[in-house]
Amino acid sequence: MDSQGFILGLLVTEANASERLGAVVIFDELRQHLSSLEVIYLDQGYCGENFARAIRQVCGESVRLEVVKRSSKEFEVLAKCWVVERIIGCLNYYRRLSKDYELYTEISEAMIYGALIRIMLSRITS
């Protein structure tokens, strides 16, 4: 958990894997860290009652799911979505992560963890 109270979960899967299923797997793996979780901010791709029911089974009934929706077709900064987008943007600066060069998803995941460790260390030392 970082200083802002965010927990990073990472799961690299095949391109044809369901993102919703991946989200449930991540929450299940991080279950021990989620005891004080109150709100989960979701993209529109994760809305739906079946997904909400699965997340509540993993995280508990007290968790509130908030879907961040766009109100116009023009560009606008959406509340809370910038956190994930900023992390993805930072990862694109690493040549090995700018394209999918790796043969195995485990190697891709290791490269992402390596880049995130470097980002965190540079923030700590500055």
C-alpha positions in Angstrom: 0.0 0.0 0.0 1.4 3.4 -0.9 1.2 6.7 1.0 -2.1 7.6 -0.7 -3.8 4.4 0.4 -3.7 2.7 -3.0 -2.9 -1.0 -3.4 -1.4 -2.1 -6.7 -2.5 -5.5 -8.0 -1.0 -6.8 -11.2 -2.1 -9.6 -13.4 -0.8 -10.2 -16.9 -3.0 -12.6 -19.0 -3.5 -13.6 -22.6 -5.1 -11.1 -24.9 -8.3 -13.2 -25.1 -8.8 -13.4 -21.3 -11.8 -11.6 -19.7 -10.8 -8.4 -18.0 -13.7 -8.8 -15.5 -12.5 -12.3 -14.5 -9.0 -10.8 -14.1 -10.3 -8.1 -11.8 -12.0 -10.7 -9.6 -8.8 -12.8 -9.5 -6.8 -9.7 -8.4 -9.2 -8.8 -5.7 -9.2 -12.4 -4.5 -5.4 -12.4 -4.3 -5.4 -9.1 -2.4 -8.2 -10.2 0.0 -6.0 -9.9 3.1 -5.2 -6.2 2.3 -8.8 -5.3 1.7 -10.3 -5.4 5.2 -10.8 -1.6 5.3 -11.8 -1.2 1.7 -14.8 1.1 1.3 -15.0 2.2 -2.4 -13.9 0.7 -5.6 -13.8 3.1 -8.6 -14.5 1.3 -11.9 -14.3 2.1 -15.5 -17.5 1.6 -17.6 -16.2 -1.7 -18.9 -16.6 -3.2 -15.4 -20.3 -2.3 -14.8 -23.0 -4.9 -14.4 -24.7 -6.7 -11.6 -22.9 -10.1 -12.1 -19.5 -8.4 -11.8 -20.7 -6.4 -8.8 -22.0 -9.5 -7.1 -18.6 -11.4 -7.7 -16.6 -8.4 -6.3 -18.9 -8.2 -3.2 -18.4 -12.0 -2.6 -14.6 -11.5 -2.6 -14.4 -8.1 -0.8 -17.5 -8.1 1.4 -20.9 -6.6 1.2 -19.9 -3.2 2.7 -17.8 -2.3 -0.4 -19.4 0.3 -2.6 -18.7 0.1 -6.4 -18.6 3.4 -8.2 -18.6 3.4 -12.0 -16.9 6.5 -13.4 -18.8 7.6 -16.5 -18.1 10.0 -19.2 -20.6 12.8 -19.5 -19.6 14.1 -22.9 -17.9 12.9 -26.1 -15.1 15.5 -25.7 -12.0 14.9 -23.7 -12.4 15.5 -19.9 -10.3 14.4 -16.9 -12.3 11.8 -15.0 -12.1 11.7 -11.2 -9.9 8.9 -9.8 -9.2 7.3 -13.3 -6.0 9.4 -13.6 -4.2 7.2 -11.0 -4.3 4.1 -13.2 -3.7 6.0 -16.4 -0.6 7.7 -14.8 0.9 4.4 -13.9 0.3 3.0 -17.4 1.8 6.2 -18.9 4.9 5.9 -16.7 5.4 2.3 -17.8 5.4 3.3 -21.5 8.8 5.2 -20.9 10.5 1.8 -20.6 11.5 0.5 -24.0 10.9 -3.1 -23.1 7.3 -2.3 -22.0 6.4 0.0 -24.9 5.6 -3.1 -27.0 4.9 -6.6 -26.1 8.2 -8.3 -26.9 8.0 -11.1 -24.3 7.0 -14.6 -25.2 5.7 -15.5 -21.7 3.3 -13.5 -19.6 5.4 -14.2 -16.5 8.3 -12.3 -18.1 6.0 -9.4 -19.0 4.8 -9.3 -15.4 8.4 -9.4 -14.1 9.4 -6.5 -16.4 6.4 -4.4 -15.1 7.4 -5.1 -11.5 10.9 -4.1 -12.2 9.8 -0.8 -13.8 7.5 -0.1 -10.8 10.3 -0.8 -8.3 12.5 1.6 -10.2 9.8 4.3 -10.2 9.1 3.8 -6.4 12.9 3.9 -5.6 13.3 7.1 -7.5 10.4 8.7 -5.7 11.7 7.6 -2.3 15.3 8.9 -3.0 14.2 12.3 -4.4 
